[in-house]
Amino acid sequence: MTEQLAAFNIAHDSIQEIADMITGMSFLHREPLKKRPLSLEGKVIQDADMLDAIGAAGIGLMNTKTGAGLAEEQHQFLLQFAARIPKEAGMAKS
């Protein structure tokens, strides 16, 4: 990825910042990311990733009071599900 960005004559520092944003903004890894400050661009990417994860129906539901409660339930379910994947895949740390 960095090679493609370098082809556009983007400064090395900017390339690293872009690469960090792309590789570090994940819906599944939100909790660790909350501990580090994000640039405005990083916040935009993180929000876009979340919207992509919940889908169009979830976005529509979030506009209602009932929908907001359902969205929070879905969010908690997804976090729990993501936390179980390594264990169920046999990758949990002993």
LOVEX-579738 format. One line per 4 residues: number of its first residue (from 0); for each residue x, y, z of N, C-alpha, C, O. Coordinates in nm, 4 decimals, m for minus. Layout:
# LOVEX-579738
NUM = X:Y:Z:X:Y:Z:X:Y:Z:X:Y:Z; ...
This chain:
# LOVEX-579738
0 = 0.0815:m0.1182:0.0000:0.0000:0.0000:0.0000:0.0866:0.1257:0.0000:0.0558:0.2226:m0.0694; 0.1941:0.1242:0.0771:0.2784:0.2434:0.0836:0.3440:0.2730:m0.0512:0.3676:0.3888:m0.0857; 0.3730:0.1678:m0.1264:0.4342:0.1895:m0.2581:0.3376:0.2618:m0.3524:0.3779:0.3492:m0.4292; 0.2100:0.2242:m0.3455:0.1101:0.2888:m0.4306:0.0947:0.4361:m0.3938:0.0816:0.5213:m0.4817
4 = 0.0963:0.4663:m0.2637:0.0852:0.6058:m0.2216:0.2090:0.6849:m0.2615:0.1983:0.8011:m0.3007; 0.3256:0.6235:m0.2519:0.4499:0.6916:m0.2904:0.4497:0.7263:m0.4390:0.5113:0.8246:m0.4803; 0.3812:0.6465:m0.5182:0.3749:0.6727:m0.6626:0.3049:0.8053:m0.6921:0.3212:0.8610:m0.8006; 0.2275:0.8558:m0.5969:0.1586:0.9837:m0.6142:0.2376:1.0992:m0.5533:0.1849:1.2091:m0.5361
8 = 0.3644:1.0737:m0.5206:0.4529:1.1753:m0.4620:0.3986:1.2330:m0.3313:0.4078:1.3533:m0.3069; 0.3426:1.1466:m0.2485:0.2932:1.1875:m0.1171:0.4099:1.1784:m0.0192:0.4893:1.0845:m0.0247; 0.4196:1.2757:0.0694:0.5288:1.2799:0.1672:0.5296:1.1539:0.2528:0.4245:1.0984:0.2849; 0.6499:1.1094:0.2894:0.6660:0.9863:0.3669:0.5852:0.9888:0.4966:0.5205:0.8897:0.5304
12 = 0.5880:1.1014:0.5704:0.5125:1.1117:0.6954:0.3628:1.0944:0.6710:0.2940:1.0286:0.7489; 0.3131:1.1533:0.5633:0.1715:1.1409:0.5295:0.1372:0.9979:0.4907:0.0303:0.9479:0.5257; 0.2267:0.9320:0.4191:0.2048:0.7926:0.3803:0.1916:0.7068:0.5045:0.1027:0.6220:0.5120; 0.2789:0.7275:0.6020:0.2731:0.6484:0.7250:0.1443:0.6749:0.8008:0.0829:0.5823:0.8538
16 = 0.1031:0.8007:0.8062:m0.0212:0.8357:0.8753:m0.1417:0.7711:0.8071:m0.2308:0.7191:0.8742; m0.1443:0.7744:0.6753:m0.2532:0.7118:0.5992:m0.2538:0.5609:0.6223:m0.3593:0.5017:0.6450; m0.1376:0.4999:0.6164:m0.1278:0.3552:0.6379:m0.1755:0.3173:0.7778:m0.2455:0.2173:0.7941; m0.1386:0.3955:0.8783:m0.1832:0.3687:1.0152:m0.3352:0.3785:1.0266:m0.3984:0.2970:1.0939
20 = m0.3933:0.4785:0.9605:m0.5387:0.4930:0.9651:m0.6084:0.3737:0.8999:m0.7057:0.3205:0.9534; m0.5583:0.3330:0.7853:m0.6215:0.2231:0.7123:m0.6119:0.0934:0.7906:m0.7099:0.0195:0.7991; m0.4971:0.0646:0.8474:m0.4788:m0.0624:0.9175:m0.5301:m0.0595:1.0606:m0.5518:m0.1654:1.1194; m0.5500:0.0577:1.1181:m0.5879:0.0661:1.2580:m0.7329:0.0986:1.2863:m0.7742:0.0954:1.4022
24 = m0.8113:0.1296:1.1856:m0.9508:0.1664:1.2080:m1.0403:0.0474:1.1799:m1.0803:0.0236:1.0660; m1.0707:m0.0260:1.2833:m1.1506:m0.1465:1.2675:m1.2650:m0.1476:1.3661:m1.2456:m0.1186:1.4841; m1.3848:m0.1807:1.3191:m1.4996:m0.1918:1.4078:m1.4741:m0.2958:1.5157:m1.5119:m0.2769:1.6314; m1.4103:m0.4050:1.4779:m1.3871:m0.5138:1.5725:m1.2833:m0.4789:1.6779:m1.2802:m0.5414:1.7840
28 = m1.1989:m0.3812:1.6512:m1.0920:m0.3452:1.7449:m1.1127:m0.2046:1.8002:m1.0156:m0.1339:1.8272; m1.2372:m0.1637:1.8173:m1.2684:m0.0276:1.8617:m1.2191:0.0027:2.0016:m1.1662:0.1114:2.0253; m1.2348:m0.0903:2.0957:m1.2004:m0.0611:2.2345:m1.0537:m0.0202:2.2505:m1.0270:0.0823:2.3131; m0.9575:m0.0961:2.1964:m0.8179:m0.0509:2.2095:m0.7929:0.0826:2.1397:m0.7099:0.1619:2.1841
32 = m0.8653:0.1071:2.0298:m0.8441:0.2310:1.9562:m0.8958:0.3530:2.0315:m0.8472:0.4640:2.0098; m0.9938:0.3338:2.1199:m1.0476:0.4460:2.1964:m0.9424:0.5057:2.2890:m0.9547:0.6211:2.3299; m0.8401:0.4294:2.3222:m0.7381:0.4747:2.4166:m0.6338:0.5641:2.3520:m0.5557:0.6285:2.4220; m0.6317:0.5690:2.2202:m0.5331:0.6550:2.1553:m0.6052:0.7679:2.0822:m0.7102:0.7460:2.0219
36 = m0.5499:0.8867:2.0873:m0.6162:0.9991:2.0216:m0.6155:0.9817:1.8704:m0.5177:0.9348:1.8123; m0.7252:1.0199:1.8083:m0.7364:1.0095:1.6633:m0.7400:1.1478:1.6014:m0.7932:1.2423:1.6596; m0.6837:1.1579:1.4845:m0.6954:1.2812:1.4085:m0.8388:1.2909:1.3572:m0.9140:1.1938:1.3649; m0.8763:1.4048:1.3061:m1.0091:1.4207:1.2478:m1.0295:1.3175:1.1370:m1.1357:1.2562:1.1265
40 = m0.9266:1.2992:1.0549:m0.9357:1.2021:0.9459:m0.9563:1.0608:1.0001:m1.0345:0.9830:0.9455; m0.8848:1.0285:1.1087:m0.8990:0.8970:1.1701:m1.0392:0.8751:1.2242:m1.0941:0.7655:1.2128; m1.0980:0.9800:1.2838:m1.2345:0.9700:1.3349:m1.3338:0.9462:1.2210:m1.4279:0.8681:1.2353; m1.3125:1.0132:1.1096:m1.4007:0.9953:0.9934:m1.3927:0.8519:0.9425:m1.4950:0.7901:0.9131
44 = m1.2718:0.7996:0.9323:m1.2544:0.6623:0.8843:m1.3172:0.5637:0.9825:m1.3828:0.4683:0.9406; m1.2981:0.5853:1.1116:m1.3549:0.4957:1.2116:m1.5076:0.4980:1.2059:m1.5716:0.3931:1.2142; m1.5657:0.6162:1.1918:m1.7115:0.6257:1.1798:m1.7613:0.5551:1.0539:m1.8628:0.4856:1.0571; m1.6901:0.5732:0.9440:m1.7295:0.5078:0.8192:m1.7227:0.3559:0.8337:m1.8094:0.2849:0.7828
48 = m1.6215:0.3064:0.9020:m1.6078:0.1630:0.9233:m1.7233:0.1109:1.0087:m1.7756:0.0024:0.9832; m1.7631:0.1879:1.1100:m1.8750:0.1467:1.1943:m2.0047:0.1442:1.1137:m2.0824:0.0492:1.1234; m2.0278:0.2478:1.0349:m2.1488:0.2510:0.9528:m2.1523:0.1343:0.8554:m2.2580:0.0758:0.8319; m2.0388:0.1008:0.7994:m2.0305:m0.0136:0.7095:m2.0634:m0.1427:0.7838:m2.1296:m0.2310:0.7291
52 = m2.0173:m0.1536:0.9083:m2.0389:m0.2755:0.9861:m2.1851:m0.2940:1.0245:m2.2340:m0.4070:1.0241; m2.2566:m0.1864:1.0577:m2.3955:m0.2029:1.1003:m2.4927:m0.2053:0.9835:m2.6068:m0.2488:0.9995; m2.4506:m0.1599:0.8677:m2.5339:m0.1681:0.7483:m2.6400:m0.0602:0.7401:m2.6633:0.0144:0.8352; m2.7033:m0.0539:0.6249:m2.8035:0.0487:0.5976:m2.9240:0.0366:0.6904:m2.9762:0.1378:0.7372
56 = m2.9685:m0.0856:0.7172:m3.0842:m0.1035:0.8051:m3.0523:m0.0520:0.9453:m3.1362:0.0117:1.0090; m2.9318:m0.0795:0.9926:m2.8918:m0.0317:1.1245:m2.8862:0.1191:1.1311:m2.9239:0.1786:1.2321; m2.8396:0.1817:1.0245:m2.8330:0.3284:1.0204:m2.9737:0.3865:1.0283:m2.9974:0.4826:1.1015; m3.0673:0.3281:0.9528:m3.2056:0.3747:0.9563:m3.2669:0.3581:1.0940:m3.3371:0.4472:1.1419
60 = m3.2413:0.2451:1.1581:m3.2963:0.2209:1.2912:m3.2418:0.3173:1.3959:m3.3111:0.3504:1.4921; m3.1184:0.3623:1.3777:m3.0575:0.4512:1.4761:m3.1295:0.5852:1.4834:m3.1094:0.6601:1.5790; m3.2133:0.6173:1.3842:m3.2843:0.7450:1.3828:m3.4115:0.7428:1.4663:m3.4828:0.8430:1.4718; m3.4408:0.6327:1.5304:m3.5576:0.6239:1.6173:m3.5122:0.5875:1.7580:m3.4037:0.5323:1.7768
64 = m3.5967:0.6191:1.8577:m3.5618:0.5854:1.9957:m3.5505:0.4347:2.0117:m3.4552:0.3852:2.0720; m3.6474:0.3615:1.9579:m3.6425:0.2157:1.9634:m3.5219:0.1651:1.8865:m3.4524:0.0738:1.9310; m3.4978:0.2248:1.7711:m3.3838:0.1847:1.6895:m3.2518:0.2058:1.7600:m3.1600:0.1250:1.7453; m3.2406:0.3133:1.8364:m3.1155:0.3393:1.9089:m3.0904:0.2284:2.0107:m2.9767:0.1849:2.0284
68 = m3.1968:0.1825:2.0779:m3.1815:0.0722:2.1730:m3.1422:m0.0561:2.1019:m3.0558:m0.1299:2.1493; m3.2055:m0.0828:1.9878:m3.1707:m0.2015:1.9105:m3.0281:m0.1941:1.8587:m2.9561:m0.2939:1.8584; m2.9875:m0.0757:1.8150:m2.8512:m0.0598:1.7646:m2.7496:m0.0873:1.8747:m2.6458:m0.1489:1.8502; m2.7796:m0.0415:1.9965:m2.6883:m0.0663:2.1081:m2.6816:m0.2152:2.1394:m2.5741:m0.2680:2.1676
72 = m2.7967:m0.2836:2.1346:m2.7978:m0.4287:2.1564:m2.7150:m0.4994:2.0491:m2.6371:m0.5897:2.0797; m2.7321:m0.4581:1.9239:m2.6557:m0.5190:1.8149:m2.5065:m0.4916:1.8320:m2.4233:m0.5789:1.8075; m2.4737:m0.3701:1.8740:m2.3341:m0.3338:1.8949:m2.2720:m0.4241:2.0023:m2.1619:m0.4759:1.9839; m2.3427:m0.4428:2.1140:m2.2919:m0.5276:2.2214:m2.2778:m0.6723:2.1748:m2.1806:m0.7401:2.2081
76 = m2.3764:m0.7187:2.0970:m2.3684:m0.8551:2.0438:m2.2455:m0.8708:1.9547:m2.1725:m0.9693:1.9660; m2.2226:m0.7732:1.8656:m2.1070:m0.7814:1.7754:m1.9758:m0.7800:1.8524:m1.8827:m0.8522:1.8166; m1.9667:m0.6994:1.9572:m1.8445:m0.6965:2.0375:m1.8211:m0.8311:2.1056:m1.7087:m0.8812:2.1076; m1.9281:m0.8901:2.1618:m1.9150:m1.0207:2.2265:m1.8792:m1.1288:2.1249:m1.7956:m1.2152:2.1512
80 = m1.9435:m1.1225:2.0091:m1.9161:m1.2201:1.9037:m1.7696:m1.2102:1.8598:m1.7011:m1.3117:1.8466; m1.7226:m1.0877:1.8374:m1.5840:m1.0681:1.7939:m1.4851:m1.1169:1.8991:m1.3787:m1.1687:1.8654; m1.5199:m1.1005:2.0255:m1.4307:m1.1453:2.1328:m1.4228:m1.2979:2.1393:m1.3220:m1.3525:2.1840; m1.5273:m1.3667:2.0954:m1.5295:m1.5130:2.0998:m1.4565:m1.5775:1.9823:m1.4170:m1.6937:1.9920
84 = m1.4378:m1.5072:1.8738:m1.3797:m1.5671:1.7530:m1.2436:m1.6326:1.7794:m1.2252:m1.7482:1.7413; m1.1475:m1.5643:1.8427:m1.0180:m1.6294:1.8644:m1.0301:m1.7573:1.9464:m0.9644:m1.8567:1.9154; m1.1131:m1.7562:2.0506:m1.1299:m1.8744:2.1349:m1.1880:m1.9894:2.0536:m1.1385:m2.1019:2.0605; m1.2921:m1.9616:1.9772:m1.3589:m2.0665:1.8996:m1.2721:m2.1147:1.7844:m1.2873:m2.2278:1.7380
88 = m1.1825:m2.0307:1.7386:m1.0921:m2.0703:1.6300:m0.9653:m2.1360:1.6836:m0.8759:m2.1712:1.6066; m0.9575:m2.1524:1.8159:m0.8407:m2.2146:1.8762:m0.7189:m2.1244:1.8828:m0.6055:m2.1717:1.8911; m0.7436:m1.9930:1.8790:m0.6316:m1.8990:1.8797:m0.6209:m1.8246:2.0122:m0.5415:m1.7312:2.0236; m0.6988:m1.8636:2.1122:m0.6980:m1.7923:2.2400:m0.5643:m1.8119:2.3095:m0.5047:m1.9194:2.3026
92 = m0.5178:m1.7075:2.3763:m0.3938:m1.7148:2.4530:m0.4203:m1.7926:2.5803:m0.5230:m1.7733:2.6453; m0.3282:m1.8802:2.6157:m0.3456:m1.9620:2.7376:m0.2919:m1.8885:2.8573:m0.2972:m1.9402:2.9690
